[in-house]
Amino acid sequence: MAKEGQFGLDSITGALAEAGRRLPPVELWDPPFCGNLDMRIAADGTWYYLKTPIGRPALVKLFASVLKREGDDYFLVTPVEKCGLQVEDAPFVAVELKVADGDAGQALNFRTNVDEWIACGSAHELRFDPEPGTGGLKPYLHVRRGLWAKVTRSLFFDLVALGEEREIADRAMFGVASMGVFFPMAPADQVKDLA
């Protein structure tokens, strides 16, 4: 019998190789749970297997394509099995920002650490969570299917620079707009404390 977790990793890698480049429909798959892998996604976006960083970007991209979230738990899934892994913060990191002008106004396009470009808007929202202990904010971008990317601090400064004040429910809010959607960060009177 194979070591716990090892059978799952080999099986997942094999199934992914057959899937090609498109994102598999993991939201449609509900295979049996096969155990937890000794795999972790660190807060900085580095993927670890057996406590060693996975050095092959293509392999990380492959695993990221079958990442699924159920509640607070994360899994790598194929049509026939589901293996758990640990995620310290968010499974992805937004590492690059390109701002474009379009019909709906400013469009914010983010590149993740797995080279996926995400156009921020109604389907891919920004959220700004309070950061415990600092009074600051931690920005996140919705990537897909309940999976989020933490926005790097330098990109957060860029978002603040692009920000504007708008009235939301009779309150002045500071935030940023993309593709016609306004994403409030904080009350406008607290802007000095954001970054």
Backbone hydrogen bonds, N-H to C=O, Kabsch-Sander energy under -0.5 kcal/mol:
donor,donor_aa,acceptor,acceptor_aa,energy
6,Q,3,K,-1.1
7,F,3,K,-1.1
9,L,5,G,-2.0
10,D,6,Q,-2.2
11,S,7,F,-2.2
12,I,8,G,-2.7
13,T,9,L,-2.4
14,G,10,D,-2.2
15,A,11,S,-2.5
16,L,12,I,-2.3
17,A,13,T,-1.9
18,E,14,G,-1.2
19,A,15,A,-0.9
19,A,16,L,-0.6
20,G,16,L,-0.9
26,V,24,P,-2.1
28,L,25,P,-2.2
29,W,26,V,-1.1
34,C,82,K,-3.4
37,L,84,G,-3.1
39,M,37,L,-1.9
40,R,48,Y,-2.1
41,I,86,Q,-2.6
42,A,40,R,-0.6
42,A,46,T,-3.0
45,G,42,A,-2.3
48,Y,40,R,-3.2
49,Y,52,T,-2.8
50,L,38,D,-3.0
52,T,49,Y,-1.6
54,I,47,W,-3.1
55,G,53,P,-0.8
59,L,56,R,-0.7
60,V,56,R,-1.9
61,K,57,P,-2.6
62,L,58,A,-1.9
63,F,59,L,-2.5
64,A,60,V,-2.8
65,S,61,K,-1.5
66,V,63,F,-1.5
67,L,64,A,-1.2
68,K,75,F,-2.9
70,E,73,D,-2.7
73,D,70,E,-2.0
74,Y,85,L,-0.6
75,F,68,K,-2.8
76,L,83,C,-2.9
77,V,66,V,-2.0
77,V,75,F,-0.5
78,T,81,E,-2.5
82,K,32,P,-1.6
83,C,76,L,-2.6
84,G,35,G,-1.8
85,L,74,Y,-1.7
86,Q,39,M,-2.4
88,E,41,I,-2.7
92,F,148,W,-1.5
94,A,150,K,-2.7
95,V,93,V,-0.7
95,V,111,R,-2.8
96,E,111,R,-1.3
98,K,109,N,-2.8
100,A,107,A,-2.6
102,G,105,G,-2.0
105,G,102,G,-1.8
107,A,100,A,-3.3
109,N,98,K,-2.8
109,N,107,A,-0.6
110,F,108,L,-0.5
110,F,118,I,-2.9
111,R,96,E,-2.2
112,T,116,E,-2.3
113,N,93,V,-1.6
115,D,112,T,-1.8
118,I,110,F,-3.1
120,C,108,L,-2.9
120,C,118,I,-0.8
121,G,124,H,-1.6
127,R,140,Y,-2.4
129,D,138,K,-2.7
131,E,136,G,-2.9
134,T,131,E,-1.5
135,G,131,E,-1.5
137,L,194,L,-0.9
138,K,129,D,-3.1
140,Y,127,R,-2.7
141,L,149,A,-2.7
142,H,125,E,-2.9
143,V,147,L,-2.9
144,R,147,L,-1.2
147,L,144,R,-2.9
149,A,141,L,-2.8
150,K,92,F,-2.5
151,V,139,P,-2.6
152,T,94,A,-1.9
156,F,152,T,-2.1
157,F,153,R,-2.0
158,D,154,S,-1.5
159,L,155,L,-2.4
160,V,156,F,-2.4
161,A,157,F,-2.2
162,L,158,D,-1.5
163,G,159,L,-0.6
163,G,160,V,-1.0
164,E,175,G,-2.8
166,R,173,M,-2.9
168,I,166,R,-0.5
168,I,171,R,-2.9
171,R,168,I,-1.0
173,M,166,R,-3.4
173,M,171,R,-0.5
174,F,186,A,-3.2
175,G,164,E,-2.5
176,V,183,F,-1.9
178,S,181,V,-2.4
179,M,106,Q,-3.2
180,G,104,A,-0.6
181,V,178,S,-1.9
183,F,176,V,-3.1
185,M,174,F,-3.4
186,A,174,F,-1.7
188,A,172,A,-2.6
190,Q,187,P,-2.3
191,V,188,A,-1.4
193,D,190,Q,-2.1
194,L,191,V,-1.9
